[in-house]
Each structure stands twice: as C-alpha cells, then as structure tokens.
C-alpha cells in the first residue's frame, strides 16, 4: 500500500514539474512571437526592392518627420 502512495506522490510531482515547464515554454513562445511581429512591422520593403529597417519605437514611427512649417504645398491637377 505504501508503494502506491509513493507512486501517487511521484506522479503529482511529475505533473507539477511538467505544468511549470509548459507554462514557461508558452511564456517564451509568446514573447518570441511578439518580438517577431515588432521586427516585421519595422521592416518595410521599398518599391525598388531595397529593405528599409526602421528601429524607432512604433509610437514614434508614425509621427511626421518633416515639420509643418517646412516644405511647400503642390496642388495636383489631373489632366
């Protein structure tokens, strides 16, 4: 009878360790996919085939680079 109790506790310990390993594995996979998506978003391919890598923060990447008081407005007229 004591052998069944020992096997039962060993099984519980084994399941606990497997649960912890699966939790950490899922955590690392989630972080890896998040980093991969961020790298994919910062990488853009231009028209001529060159790859442009934008390493700025995604919040800063959407901001305008040229201030409003610079440049000129060109009115486009379709012929």
C-alpha positions in Angstrom: 0.0 0.0 0.0 2.8 2.4 0.8 4.3 1.8 -2.7 1.0 3.2 -4.3 1.2 6.2 -2.0 4.8 6.8 -3.1 3.9 6.4 -6.8 1.0 8.7 -6.4 3.2 11.5 -4.9 5.8 11.0 -7.6 3.1 11.3 -10.2 1.8 14.5 -8.6 5.4 15.9 -8.5 5.9 14.9 -12.1 2.7 16.6 -13.3 3.6 19.7 -11.3 7.0 19.9 -13.0 5.5 19.3 -16.4 3.0 22.1 -15.8 5.7 24.5 -14.8 7.8 23.7 -17.9 4.8 24.1 -20.2 4.0 27.5 -18.6 7.5 28.8 -19.1 7.6 27.4 -22.7 4.3 29.1 -23.5 5.6 32.4 -21.9 8.8 32.3 -24.0 6.9 31.4 -27.3 4.5 34.3 -26.7 7.5 36.7 -26.1 9.2 35.4 -29.2 6.2 35.9 -31.4 5.7 39.4 -30.0 9.3 40.4 -30.8 9.0 38.8 -34.3 5.8 40.8 -35.0 7.6 44.0 -33.9 10.5 43.3 -36.1 8.2 42.6 -39.0 6.4 45.8 -38.6 9.6 47.9 -38.5 10.9 46.3 -41.7 9.4 47.7 -44.9 10.3 46.9 -48.5 10.5 49.8 -50.8 9.4 49.9 -54.4 12.9 49.3 -55.9 13.4 46.2 -53.8 15.6 47.7 -51.1 14.8 46.9 -47.5 14.3 49.8 -45.0 14.7 49.0 -41.4 13.0 51.4 -39.0 14.3 50.8 -35.5 12.2 53.6 -33.9 9.6 53.0 -31.3 6.2 52.2 -33.1 4.7 55.3 -31.5 7.5 57.5 -32.9 7.5 55.7 -36.3 4.0 57.1 -37.1 5.0 60.7 -36.3 5.8 63.1 -39.1 9.5 63.6 -39.8 9.2 67.0 -41.6 7.7 69.8 -39.5 4.6 71.6 -40.8 6.4 74.8 -41.5 8.9 73.1 -43.9 8.3 72.2 -47.5 5.7 73.5 -49.9 2.3 72.5 -51.0 1.9 71.5 -54.6 -1.6 71.4 -55.9 -2.1 68.3 -58.1 -4.3 68.7 -61.2 -5.3 65.7 -63.1 -5.3 66.1 -66.9 
